[in-house]
Amino acid sequence: MFIYTLYALTGETLGQTPLLEQAMRAARIYAAAHCAPCVVECRRLDTNETRRVQLNADGSVVKLWQAA
């Protein structure tokens, strides 16, 4: 099972959901409305492993776990 958390780049938590599509849709809407990137973190509840992606206002996606 997973939990998806949305963050502004300031670190402010925008919301959480167990549904991937809902998280990605909300992140795209937030990024476009505020002309600012939004981060979606996926946390696997049984192992606590996390991955993050950044959704930009132009609709592009950056996989942050591969950027390092």
N, C-alpha and C positions, 0 to 999 in steps of 0.2 A: 504494500500500500504506500502511496505517495501523498505528500502535501505540497502544494505550490504556494509560495509567498511572493507577493509583488512588492518591490521597493522602488522608491524614487532614488536618484543618484545621491541625494543628500543623506540617504540611509533611513529615511522615514518609511515605515511599513504602511503600504496602501491597502493590503488585504490578503486573505488566505482562502484557498479552496482546494478540495480534493480532486477537482476536475481540470485536466490539462487544457481542453479547449476553452473553458471559461477563463482560465488564467491568461492564456495567450490573447484571447479576444479583448479582455480588460486591459492588458498591457499595451496592445496596439492602439486602442481607443485613448488611453491616457497619454501615450507618447505623441499621438497626432494632435490631441486637444491642447497639450501644454508645450508643444514643440520642444520636447526634452526627452532624452532616453529614459527607459524604464527597465528594471532588472527583474527577471523571474527566476526564483530559486526553487529547484525541485529537491525535496528531501525524502529519502527512502526511510520510512519509519522503523523498519526492523534492523537496519545497519547504521542509520544516521548519516549515510553518505549523501553529499550534496553536489549539485551541479547548477551552474548559473548561465543564463543567456541574457544578453542585452538587446532590447528592441528599440530601434531608433525611430525618430519621427518620420523618416522617409520610408519606413517599412522594412529596412534591412535588419538582419539578425546577426549578432556576434556571439559565438560560443565561447564564453569566458573561461571554461575549464580547459580549453585547448590553446588559449592565448598566452598562457604563462610558459 
